[in-house]
Amino acid sequence: LEEIALHPDDPVSVPFRMMLAGGLIMATVGISAAVWRSFHAVAYERVVAALVIAGLAAAASSMAGVALVILIDVVLFATLVVEHRRIEGGSEP
């Protein structure tokens, strides 16, 4: 993220994209394990998010770094919303 913060309009090089995707995928897998342990539910949304993040990182060769980070943030936020509604049932009145 430091490289992206220093040069937000530049495309992110392959090593930095792979490090970003690898870290996010490892965090997503860890959270999926925690969801399983807490709720005995498979976090399918997290698996899809990991695949989408990997695809974004692979396809973002000419995309500005800040745009890549924003897209990944949108994917993770949407994942969180869908997962929460499915596993915890949303908010109750």
N, CA and C of each residue as an Amber inpcrd file, in Angstrom:
protein
   279
   0.8150000  -1.2010000   0.0000000   0.0000000   0.0000000   0.0000000
   0.8560000   1.2620000   0.0000000   2.0630000   1.1610000   0.5480000
   2.9390000   2.3310000   0.5700000   3.2770000   2.7770000  -0.8480000
   3.5640000   1.8350000  -1.7190000   3.8850000   2.1620000  -3.1060000
   2.7000000   2.8460000  -3.7860000   1.5010000   2.3830000  -3.4980000
   0.2980000   2.9750000  -4.0900000   0.0600000   4.3640000  -3.5160000
   0.3100000   4.5560000  -2.2130000   0.1380000   5.8660000  -1.5950000
   1.1430000   6.8790000  -2.1360000   2.3540000   6.4220000  -2.4260000
   3.3780000   7.3310000  -2.9490000   3.1330000   7.7100000  -4.4060000
   2.5630000   6.7920000  -5.1800000   2.3260000   7.0160000  -6.6080000
   0.9140000   6.5590000  -6.9680000  -0.1320000   7.2900000  -6.5340000
  -1.5120000   6.8050000  -6.7120000  -1.9820000   6.7160000  -8.1600000
  -1.4140000   7.5200000  -9.0520000  -1.8820000   7.5080000 -10.4380000
  -1.1100000   6.5340000 -11.3240000  -0.0340000   5.9690000 -10.8020000
   0.7750000   5.0330000 -11.5850000   0.2110000   3.6170000 -11.4870000
   0.3550000   2.8430000 -12.5480000  -0.0240000   1.4210000 -12.4540000
   0.8680000   0.7120000 -11.4300000   0.3110000  -0.2720000 -10.7660000
   1.0470000  -1.0180000  -9.7490000   1.7960000  -2.1570000 -10.4350000
   3.0690000  -2.2980000 -10.1160000   3.8680000  -3.3460000 -10.7510000
   3.4250000  -4.7320000 -10.2680000   3.7890000  -5.7350000 -11.0300000
   3.3610000  -7.1150000 -10.7610000   3.7490000  -7.5810000  -9.3500000
   4.9810000  -7.3850000  -8.8910000   5.3080000  -7.8560000  -7.5360000
   4.4400000  -7.2200000  -6.4490000   4.1420000  -5.9410000  -6.5850000
   3.3190000  -5.2740000  -5.5860000   1.8610000  -5.7320000  -5.6690000
   1.3700000  -5.9830000  -6.8890000   0.0000000  -6.4980000  -7.0290000
  -0.1220000  -7.8850000  -6.4260000   0.8860000  -8.7180000  -6.6160000
   0.8510000 -10.0720000  -6.0650000   0.9510000 -10.0480000  -4.5390000
   1.7670000  -9.1310000  -4.0020000   1.8410000  -9.0090000  -2.5350000
   0.5120000  -8.5230000  -1.9640000  -0.1040000  -7.5520000  -2.6270000
  -1.3970000  -7.0380000  -2.1730000  -2.4520000  -8.1360000  -2.2230000
  -2.5400000  -8.8330000  -3.3390000  -3.5280000  -9.9110000  -3.4800000
  -3.2430000 -11.0390000  -2.4970000  -1.9740000 -11.4200000  -2.3550000
  -1.6300000 -12.5030000  -1.4310000  -2.0050000 -12.1780000   0.0070000
  -1.7130000 -10.9710000   0.4370000  -2.0680000 -10.5730000   1.7980000
  -3.5660000 -10.5420000   2.0220000  -4.2880000  -9.9910000   1.0580000
  -5.7460000  -9.9320000   1.1990000  -6.3730000 -11.3210000   1.1490000
  -5.8400000 -12.1890000   0.3080000  -6.3720000 -13.5550000   0.2160000
  -6.0890000 -14.3150000   1.5140000  -4.9000000 -14.1580000   2.0790000
  -4.5950000 -14.8340000   3.3500000  -5.5020000 -14.3220000   4.4730000
  -5.7510000 -13.0190000   4.5020000  -6.6550000 -12.4660000   5.5140000
  -8.0680000 -12.9950000   5.3150000  -8.4960000 -13.0970000   4.0470000
  -9.8330000 -13.6030000   3.7480000  -9.9800000 -15.0610000   4.1620000
  -8.9610000 -15.8590000   3.9170000  -8.9980000 -17.2690000   4.3320000
  -9.0330000 -17.3640000   5.8650000  -8.2650000 -16.5330000   6.5400000
  -8.2810000 -16.5260000   8.0050000  -9.6370000 -16.1420000   8.5660000
 -10.2650000 -15.1470000   7.9600000 -11.6030000 -14.7420000   8.4160000
 -12.6140000 -15.8480000   8.1230000 -12.4550000 -16.5370000   6.9930000
 -13.3580000 -17.6610000   6.6830000 -13.2390000 -18.7540000   7.7360000
 -12.0210000 -19.0180000   8.1880000 -11.8240000 -20.0160000   9.2470000
 -12.4820000 -19.5510000  10.5480000 -12.3880000 -18.2720000  10.8510000
 -13.0200000 -17.7440000  12.0590000 -14.5430000 -17.8180000  11.9720000
 -15.0940000 -17.5590000  10.7890000 -16.5430000 -17.6760000  10.5950000
 -16.9740000 -19.1230000  10.8080000 -16.2050000 -20.0660000  10.2630000
 -16.5300000 -21.4800000  10.4620000 -16.4900000 -21.8380000  11.9390000
 -15.4730000 -21.3870000  12.6140000 -15.3160000 -21.7210000  14.0280000
 -16.4150000 -21.0890000  14.8900000 -16.8180000 -19.8840000  14.5520000
 -17.8240000 -19.1780000  15.3480000 -19.2520000 -19.5980000  15.0370000
 -19.5590000 -19.7590000  13.7440000 -20.9490000 -19.9660000  13.3380000
 -21.1980000 -21.3150000  12.6720000 -20.1590000 -22.1190000  12.4760000
 -20.2730000 -23.3950000  11.7580000 -20.9570000 -23.2010000  10.4100000
 -20.5350000 -22.1410000   9.7300000 -21.0610000 -21.8320000   8.4030000
 -19.8820000 -21.5580000   7.4820000 -20.0050000 -22.0050000   6.2450000
 -18.9550000 -21.7500000   5.2630000 -19.1860000 -20.3590000   4.6790000
 -18.1500000 -19.5530000   4.6860000 -18.2440000 -18.1860000   4.1710000
 -17.9700000 -18.1910000   2.6630000 -18.9640000 -18.6200000   1.8900000
 -18.8100000 -18.6910000   0.4420000 -18.4830000 -17.3280000  -0.1510000
 -19.0360000 -16.2890000   0.4480000 -18.7890000 -14.9390000  -0.0500000
 -17.3020000 -14.5970000   0.0100000 -16.6320000 -15.0660000   1.0340000
 -15.1960000 -14.7980000   1.1810000 -14.3930000 -15.5240000   0.1060000
 -14.8190000 -16.7270000  -0.2360000 -14.1260000 -17.4720000  -1.2950000
 -14.2700000 -16.7310000  -2.6240000 -15.4720000 -16.2660000  -2.8970000
 -15.7090000 -15.5020000  -4.1300000 -14.8940000 -14.2120000  -4.0950000
 -14.8550000 -13.5460000  -2.9510000 -14.0820000 -12.3050000  -2.8280000
 -12.6000000 -12.5600000  -3.0870000 -12.0660000 -13.6590000  -2.5650000
 -10.6550000 -13.9880000  -2.7940000 -10.3830000 -14.1980000  -4.2780000
 -11.2930000 -14.8760000  -4.9720000 -11.1230000 -15.0910000  -6.4130000
 -11.2200000 -13.7820000  -7.1920000 -12.1460000 -12.9210000  -6.8020000
 -12.2960000 -11.6260000  -7.4730000 -11.0620000 -10.7560000  -7.2370000
 -10.5510000 -10.7500000  -6.0050000  -9.3450000  -9.9740000  -5.7010000
  -8.1640000 -10.4860000  -6.5130000  -8.0230000 -11.7950000  -6.6120000
  -6.9400000 -12.3630000  -7.4170000  -7.0970000 -11.9650000  -8.8880000
  -8.3110000 -11.9990000  -9.3810000  -8.5660000 -11.5850000 -10.7660000
  -8.2780000 -10.1130000 -10.9910000  -8.6900000  -9.2690000 -10.0530000
  -8.3950000  -7.8400000 -10.1660000  -6.8960000  -7.5850000 -10.1660000
  -6.1860000  -8.2450000  -9.2750000  -4.7400000  -8.0510000  -9.1920000
  -4.0530000  -8.5030000 -10.4730000  -4.5400000  -9.5740000 -11.0640000
  -3.9340000 -10.0820000 -12.2910000  -4.2510000  -9.1870000 -13.4880000
  -5.4390000  -8.6050000 -13.5020000  -5.8870000  -7.8330000 -14.6650000
  -5.5870000  -6.3450000 -14.5750000  -5.0380000  -5.8880000 -13.4780000
  -4.8790000  -4.4470000 -13.2490000  -3.5410000  -3.9040000 -13.7250000
  -3.0230000  -4.4150000 -14.8220000  -1.6870000  -4.0040000 -15.2640000
  -1.6100000  -2.5410000 -15.6770000  -2.6930000  -1.9790000 -16.1780000
  -2.6560000  -0.5790000 -16.5970000  -3.5420000   0.3160000 -15.7370000
  -4.1170000  -0.2280000 -14.6960000  -5.0220000   0.5270000 -13.8220000
  -4.2220000   1.3280000 -12.7980000  -4.6850000   2.5350000 -12.5090000
  -4.0420000   3.3470000 -11.4770000  -4.1460000   2.6400000 -10.1360000
  -3.1180000   2.7860000  -9.3230000  -3.0740000   2.1040000  -8.0290000
  -4.2510000   2.4450000  -7.1370000  -4.6240000   3.7200000  -7.1000000
  -5.7380000   4.1200000  -6.2360000  -7.0530000   3.4970000  -6.7150000
  -7.2180000   3.3510000  -8.0260000  -8.4350000   2.7150000  -8.5530000
  -8.4790000   1.2420000  -8.1530000  -7.3410000   0.5770000  -8.1810000
  -7.2780000  -0.8250000  -7.7630000  -7.6650000  -0.9760000  -6.2970000
  -7.1310000  -0.1120000  -5.4560000  -7.4550000  -0.1830000  -4.0270000
  -8.9400000   0.0950000  -3.7890000  -9.4950000   1.0570000  -4.4880000
 -10.9250000   1.3670000  -4.3320000 -11.7790000   0.1840000  -4.7720000
 -11.4370000  -0.4440000  -5.8940000 -12.1970000  -1.6220000  -6.3450000
 -12.1210000  -2.7630000  -5.3310000 -10.9410000  -2.9920000  -4.7880000
 -10.7970000  -4.0510000  -3.7810000 -11.5990000  -3.7110000  -2.5350000
 -11.6000000  -2.4490000  -2.1240000 -12.4070000  -2.0370000  -0.9650000
 -13.8940000  -2.2610000  -1.2070000 -14.3580000  -1.9570000  -2.4160000
 -15.7780000  -2.1670000  -2.7470000 -16.1100000  -3.6580000  -2.6900000
 -15.2310000  -4.4970000  -3.2290000 -15.4490000  -5.9450000  -3.1890000
 -15.5290000  -6.4360000  -1.7450000 -14.6010000  -5.9990000  -0.9080000
 -14.5900000  -6.4490000   0.4910000 -15.8050000  -5.9390000   1.2650000
 -16.2250000  -4.6970000   1.0070000 -17.4050000  -4.1690000   1.7030000
 -18.6660000  -4.9170000   1.2720000 -18.8180000  -5.1470000  -0.0310000
 -19.9860000  -5.8950000  -0.5140000 -19.9930000  -7.3040000   0.0630000
 -18.8150000  -7.9190000   0.1460000 -18.7020000  -9.2530000   0.7340000
 -19.1750000  -9.2400000   2.1780000 -18.7380000  -8.2490000   2.9200000
 -19.1130000  -8.1380000   4.3280000 -20.6220000  -7.9840000   4.4960000
 -21.2300000  -7.1530000   3.6920000 -22.6800000  -6.9210000   3.7920000
 -23.4580000  -8.1950000   3.4770000 -23.1150000  -8.8560000   2.3720000
 -23.8370000 -10.0690000   1.9650000 -23.6290000 -11.1850000   2.9890000
 -22.3910000 -11.3440000   3.4350000 -22.0880000 -12.3920000   4.4120000
 -22.8200000 -12.1600000   5.7310000 -22.8460000 -10.9390000   6.1820000
 -23.5280000 -10.6290000   7.4450000 -25.0200000 -10.9420000   7.3560000
 -25.6250000 -10.5390000   6.2680000 -27.0640000 -10.8040000   6.1140000
 -27.3680000 -12.2900000   6.0350000 -26.4920000 -13.0620000   5.3840000
 -26.7450000 -14.5020000   5.2530000 -26.4660000 -15.2350000   6.5590000
 -25.3440000 -14.9540000   7.1970000 -24.9400000 -15.7360000   8.3710000
 -25.6170000 -15.2750000   9.6470000 -25.6900000 -13.9770000   9.8390000
 -26.2730000 -13.4800000  11.0900000 -27.7230000 -13.0380000  10.9370000
 -28.2450000 -13.0560000   9.7410000 -29.6450000 -12.7340000   9.5360000
 -29.9590000 -11.2670000   9.5130000 -28.9870000 -10.4050000   9.4170000
 -29.2540000  -8.9670000   9.3830000 -29.6530000  -8.4430000  10.7570000
 -30.1830000  -7.2540000  10.7730000 -30.5790000  -6.6610000  12.0600000
 -32.0170000  -7.0260000  12.3790000 -32.2510000  -7.2080000  13.6560000
 -33.5990000  -7.5440000  14.1070000 -34.2160000  -6.3430000  14.7950000
 -35.5110000  -6.1640000  14.6540000 -36.1630000  -4.9930000  15.2760000
 -36.2100000  -5.0820000  16.7710000
